[in-house]
Amino acid sequence: MNPEKLPYNHPKTILLVEDDPQDVELILTALEEQHLAGKVMVVRDGEQALDYLYRRGEFQARAVGNPSVVLLDNKMPKVNGLEVLKTIKADVQLRVTPVVVLSSSRETPDLAECYQHGVNAYVVKPLYFAEFLQAVQQLAIFWTTINEPPPISRNEAARLVAVPGREKS
């Protein structure tokens, strides 16, 4: 298999980092309408998000590859969204992974700090159900269907090729 032809993402996964169960349910409902809910990995805090991205702990056996997009809440326990964002954008293997902050905060310092650290988009969670669903659907469709992700690195391609039995889709 030619490593240059390997896909960047393992099947267009969306990493949802959200500690509010109601918001998780709303987001999954929105994604289900677009047949994307089955492609969502939900984690409840920033520490778990980093474990997923670095394939540690309970995620050590997950397939190689970065998600198509990280939908990231900002205010979370253990490790907050800004710290997760900083970690992603400081890592050479992760920095090209798109990160969209979904926050209820419209405060300028939150916005400014996220953009200073390389967030790809900052979306204030709409208050009304229909608007919330539409915003999530548009984000998911853009990042999983319309956006053309960067190619994987040669190191990651070599790891995909070298691991027999690993899915390569």
C-alpha positions in Angstrom: 0.0 0.0 0.0 1.3 3.4 -0.9 1.5 5.5 2.3 0.8 8.7 0.3 -2.6 7.4 -0.6 -3.7 6.5 3.0 -6.5 8.6 4.5 -5.7 11.2 7.1 -8.5 10.2 9.4 -9.8 6.9 10.6 -13.3 7.0 9.3 -14.2 10.6 9.7 -14.4 10.4 13.5 -15.7 13.4 15.5 -14.3 13.7 18.9 -16.9 15.4 21.2 -15.4 16.7 24.4 -18.4 17.7 26.6 -19.2 17.3 30.3 -22.8 18.3 30.2 -25.0 15.2 29.5 -27.8 17.3 28.1 -25.5 19.0 25.6 -24.1 15.6 24.6 -27.6 14.3 24.0 -28.5 17.4 21.9 -25.4 17.1 19.8 -25.9 13.4 19.2 -29.5 14.1 18.2 -28.3 16.7 15.7 -25.7 14.4 14.3 -28.1 11.5 14.0 -30.3 13.5 11.7 -27.2 13.7 9.4 -26.3 10.0 9.9 -23.1 11.1 11.7 -23.9 10.1 15.3 -22.2 6.7 14.7 -18.9 8.5 14.0 -18.8 10.4 17.3 -16.5 9.5 20.2 -17.8 11.2 23.3 -15.5 11.9 26.2 -16.5 13.8 29.3 -13.5 15.9 30.2 -10.2 17.2 28.9 -8.1 14.5 30.5 -10.1 11.8 28.7 -9.8 13.8 25.5 -6.0 13.8 25.7 -6.0 10.1 26.5 -8.1 9.5 23.4 -5.8 11.7 21.2 -2.6 10.1 22.5 -4.1 6.6 22.5 -3.5 6.1 26.3 -5.4 4.2 29.0 -8.7 3.0 27.8 -8.0 4.2 24.3 -4.6 2.6 23.8 -6.1 0.0 21.4 -8.0 2.5 19.2 -7.0 2.7 15.5 -4.3 5.1 14.5 -5.4 8.4 13.1 -6.7 11.8 14.3 -10.3 12.8 14.3 -11.7 14.9 11.5 -12.6 17.5 14.1 -12.6 18.0 17.9 -15.8 19.6 19.2 -14.5 21.0 22.5 -16.4 22.5 25.4 -14.3 25.1 27.2 -15.4 24.8 30.8 -14.8 21.3 32.0 -13.4 19.4 35.0 -9.9 18.0 35.3 -8.4 19.7 32.2 -10.3 22.6 30.7 -10.9 23.1 27.0 -8.2 25.8 26.6 -5.6 23.5 28.0 -6.7 20.7 25.6 -6.5 23.2 22.8 -3.0 24.3 23.8 -1.8 20.7 24.0 -3.3 19.9 20.6 -1.8 22.9 18.8 1.6 22.4 20.5 1.9 18.8 19.3 3.4 18.3 15.8 1.2 15.2 15.2 -2.0 16.8 16.4 -1.7 20.5 15.5 -3.4 20.1 12.1 -6.5 18.5 13.7 -9.3 21.1 13.5 -10.6 22.2 16.9 -14.0 23.9 17.2 -14.8 25.3 20.7 -18.5 25.0 21.5 -19.1 27.3 24.4 -21.9 29.2 26.2 -19.4 32.1 26.8 -19.4 35.1 24.5 -16.9 36.9 26.6 -14.1 38.6 24.6 -11.2 37.2 26.8 -12.4 33.6 26.2 -12.7 34.2 22.4 -9.4 36.0 22.2 -7.5 33.4 24.2 -8.9 30.5 22.1 -7.9 32.2 18.8 -4.5 33.1 20.2 -3.9 29.4 20.7 -5.0 28.3 17.3 -8.7 27.3 17.5 -10.2 26.8 14.1 -13.6 28.1 15.1 -15.4 29.3 18.2 -19.1 28.8 18.2 -21.4 30.1 21.0 -24.0 27.5 21.8 -27.4 28.8 20.6 -30.0 29.0 23.2 -32.9 27.7 21.1 -33.1 24.0 20.3 -33.6 24.3 16.6 -30.7 26.7 16.2 -28.5 24.5 18.3 -29.3 21.5 16.1 -28.7 23.4 13.0 -25.3 24.8 14.2 -24.1 21.4 15.2 -25.2 19.8 11.9 -23.5 22.5 9.8 -20.3 22.1 11.8 -20.3 18.4 11.4 -21.1 18.4 7.7 -18.4 20.9 7.0 -15.6 19.2 8.9 -16.5 15.6 7.9 -17.7 16.1 4.3 -16.7 19.5 2.8 -13.4 20.2 4.4 -10.4 18.5 2.8 -8.1 17.4 5.6 -4.3 17.5 5.3 -2.4 14.3 4.4 -1.0 12.2 7.1 2.7 12.3 8.0 5.1 9.7 6.7 5.6 8.5 10.2 1.9 7.9 10.8 1.5 6.3 7.3 4.4 3.9 8.1 2.8 2.9 11.4 -0.5 2.2 9.6 1.2 0.1 7.1 3.4 -1.7 9.6 0.6 -2.9 11.9 -1.0 -6.1 10.5 -4.7 -6.5 11.1 -5.3 -2.8 11.8 -8.1 -1.2 9.9 -6.8 1.3 7.3 -10.1 2.9 6.1 
